[in-house]
Amino acid sequence: MDPSEVEFLAERELVKVIPNFTHDKIYLISGDVGPFSAGLPLPVPLWLAVNLKQRQKCRFVAPDWMDIDVLKEKKQEEADSRFFTPMPSPHYMEITQLLLQWGTDDIPKADEIRTLVKDIWDLRIAKLRSSIDVFVKSGESHAKLNYLTLMEINTVRLFLTKALNHMHQLKSVTSRDTTNSNSQAF
Amino acid sequence: MKSLKLAHNDGHTDVCYDSSGSFILTCGSDGKVCIWEGKDDTDTSSVNLGDKIFAIAFQGGRFFAATEENTIRIHTFPDGVSDGMVTRFTAPCRHFVVSDDGSMLVAGADDFKIKVISMEENECICLYSEHQAPILSVSIDPTKEFIASSSCDGTVKVWHVIDGTTEKTLNLLSKCSDPGQAKSLCRMCWSTDGEFLLIPVGNEIQVYLNSSWEIVKKLSHPNITDTINVMIMCPDGKHIAVGCSNGDIGIFELQGGKLIDKHSHPKHLPITSLAWNPNSWSELAFCDNVGQLGFLELVMADKKEQAPKVTNGTSIFDDADDDDALMTASGHVAPRDDIDKYLEDDDNSIDIGSIKRSLNLDNEDENSVAASRDGDDNKIAPAPVFTLPPDLFKPTPPQPPFQPGSTPEHLSSRFMMWNNVGIIRQYVSEEENSIDIEFHDTTTHHALHIDNKSEYVLADLSTQAVLLASKEEEDTCSKLFCMHFGSWDTHKEWFYTMPMDEEIKAITATDTWVAVATELRNIRIFSIGGLQRQVFSIPGNVVALASHGNQLVVVYHKGMGLPGDQHLGVSVICVHGRSRKMLINGDSLPLSPKSKLSWIGFSEEGSVFYMDVDGVVRMLNKQFAYTWSPVANTKQHVKGKSDHYWLVGVSERLQQIRCVPCKGSRFPATLPRPALAVLPFQLPLCEPESEKSQYEESYQRSYLFAKSLSDYGMDSEDVNKQYRESLIKLFAFAAKASRDFRALEVCDMMEDQSLLHLAATYATRLKRIQLAERVSEIMQRRQEEEEVEENEDDEERNIHFSQSLRSKGTTVNSDEENDNVNMTSEYDESTTPDVKRILNGPMLKTHTEKENHKVQEKTTPRYNPFKISRCDSSEKRSIKGTQVFDKIEKVTPKSSGIIAPLPVSIKKSTKKPSSGQAKLSMFNTKTEKLSSKTNEDRTVNAKSQHSISQETSEGPVFKKKISAFSLWFEEVKPELQEEQPDLSLDDVSQLATERFRNLPKEEREVWVQKAKSSSECGNVKKRKLSENDTDPSQETKAPQHATAKLAKFAKCD
């Protein structure tokens, strides 16, 4: 899966915006949005939020978790825990990316938030790598990881599946070789 | 108070005089020491020391400065050349003092240490480290025996200079972690003879006696409302100057404890330092926390002690904002003396003189020495001093006027207005004074930026105009400025200058007019184009204005409230348009105890709402005699105790309170941009968590808003639906709990028939026959009322009908019964879709389904008196007393499709005008058409009824249906009427029905037989009418056929 596809999926998440226009409900295939009343926060899909923002029709309202203190706490929790911790949003990375890309002015301390989210991401990816390492080294047939987000899975999917495939092939070849050599010995 | 001079940057600023009193030295966060030559100096020389300077002192031709480098350095005066270092700490030194003779310096720092430095040897003679937190302030006893120190750990310690042993620890202050967060800088001072230690605690000064360290006196005054930040003793030893966090500066007399002078900082900024001119005690210099230096000219502190000059009588309604309001205590002198006399023997009062005499007899000499030193005037021995008893009446300071939706004026960036239209922000700084206007809806207007040269401080915004007003300055009058951007011509602005001494206190703007409230209690109304329209007066000082459409709300001070309370009056006036009238004339505005008004305004729809500082939102309830109903408490939603909601708007249609959540404050800062939150309304009913209360609350609330909205011609589907739902829920809840009376009360609140109908159905399902009957009575009554209202012709007809009833007797009566049967069953039909709709609502679904099951299990022992004759006369039915429809119900797997057995059919011999009959049959045909697709059963049913109704509508001649009851009724009617002469015909027939039902079975049978025979010998016309029926007994079969079909249909379903 392409990262852009993951982003596309993330764009269905609802975020709050404050529109600067008044409009009736708009009826969309994915559901109704609105009614828009100027100055009042309203949840809309991320894609619509970004679209409105690009046309300067709204301001973003940072989600509750997009706050320095919350993220710091989250980061600490993530650093302290051996396992993955649940994220405030299943698409935290994509939402942060999109909101900060288009609405730096609307989100207080945008730079710090970007850094914090990136830190959390790095922590989790490092954790993911090390767990893959443990998994491969131990030679287990399956492993379970909780609370991974789609984007995170996506970063390792291609490589991991291919690598495991190769390893499997190599393993089966070597085992065949050994059996062959064994039979030849007799 | 003269205008302030900007000396330093924002931050803590300190001030001191040189020993001659001709120079003033200030220091601040910009690292400079400014030297002012007298108070009128404009060209100052400054010495740059580099870092933030926390404290400054002058001694012996040199000055000392404590900087952020954690050192105290000596500098020469006036050149500022460094002359060595006194001491060094590991953290910044916040406060230090030099003893009067210059031999000793005491400094306290953030590293919890206090150093006592002997200036002669320039070495530390004592290091005191008993405090657990950064030091706030230090103070040396004039005898140099003790040092008092206050700290962020909340304690004040008194200790010996010599060895640093603690003499006394007082827990007086609130704890904090950092001196920057301390509520008060807690500058303490000693009386000149070292007898007393004065400590500012909150808004009072506590006086402690040396050696016993007992509190002997408290100096306070109702006009000193905020925390005392700094305090300084006048060199004459008789007066104390205090500077408060709200910018008030007060002068207390030490002996009498009176407040003899009070001044306010024009911007109410905290006072960070005070200094008396050592040369002329009438001059007091002070600094605030934004680096400004100011001077006060005092009337009392002359070298010769004078009686305080009376500037003007103290009036409690003198505006507290008045910069120059001299709050002399002279107004209180006379009563105080009386009180003193009265309290002579009071235990609460403490005579300092006597304490002194008893405790330190040896001090007598010293005292007299001091007295003689003070001059000739002070011959009298110190008069006995009394403290004010705590329960003495203190007038509550009246709430100053404010603009709803604005934040305080002293902030450098603040909201001037936040309402439903947009946001106005004001930025005040050295470089700029500007106003930003932003509209929520950019289609209203684009954002505006105004250079605020005229120093506007009040603002309001409507969709047509921006209204700004300035305060009155010394030489300029108050100005009103309107930017009418909605105008279609090119002149979009207009100005007005208020008359002299008539300062604008509050303003408000709508789309067509603006209103201004002034100091002279005038309300001036201008048209939006700038015409002066009206001037009228209000009875008190204005507190706030709000407007919407053609209504204006004025809130003003009505009088003196009970201690702690505001006494506000409110008027709602239609000031524009055709009718100009008072909707509310000067009612008292209900506020929570000891609170103030914090917001008032209109909802988007036009109802008046307001919020007090306790967070209670109230609404003008026009349905309930123009009372104020609490509709929400924003405090319920806050997370922390010190959090508040700052209201900006209300919407009734959406039932929203729009507000800004403020963490740890009452109002939001402009940056970061505050996010709007939406709170729901909730009426404060008892036991809010109980299910019943929730339904009641939901009903009350939706009723309130549904009515209010319909007043404005806006019917909201949602609100109406909610209102109906909650009523039904409430009914169901009461009925289930066997609270029949209560359930009936709920029914009384139901306004439309379909709801009542639903309630009746529900009651029947629950087998609450009595309840169901009563519900249908209500229904009946309602319908009658409606009819009376609807059509007077109907009424006439009724009269006519009752006459014919009397004359024709049997005939009519039987007919009427039929009517009823038809009518009711038809009514069932007609209301069914409605009922179904409601039944299919999400909330009742579970209930009804459950009930259905019950109904299926047992047969309803419903007993229809009207059906008896027919049932009995036609054929023996296996289930006695069961209605035709009941049978269907039994076999129908789901009755939600056919709601047949309704208790409504109990209606007994009601007069039903024949016109109604025709109408109903017409309706029936309609339903027939409509329902033919969906429900065959019903169609059949309807058809059968239709035929009957056609027959019956032919008139009273139609005789075949003479029932046993009617025969019997005719027989007993005279008897009954005799028995109950005061009953109407209706009631008599009703009574008769009851009695007939109670007749023994055999007796009834006799009447049934009679009825049969009489109907068989009916006249010829009947044959003509019922052509397709050969037999009257078969006639009744028609509906039966239908029901049989229905039953079959239901079965094969």
Boltz contact constraints between the chains, C-beta under 6 A:
constraints:
  - contact:
      token1: [A, 20]
      token2: [B, 442]
      max_distance: 6.0
  - contact:
      token1: [A, 22]
      token2: [B, 441]
      max_distance: 6.0
  - contact:
      token1: [A, 38]
      token2: [B, 440]
      max_distance: 6.0
  - contact:
      token1: [A, 38]
      token2: [B, 441]
      max_distance: 6.0
  - contact:
      token1: [A, 39]
      token2: [B, 440]
      max_distance: 6.0
  - contact:
      token1: [A, 41]
      token2: [B, 676]
      max_distance: 6.0
  - contact:
      token1: [A, 61]
      token2: [B, 675]
      max_distance: 6.0
  - contact:
      token1: [A, 108]
      token2: [B, 672]
      max_distance: 6.0
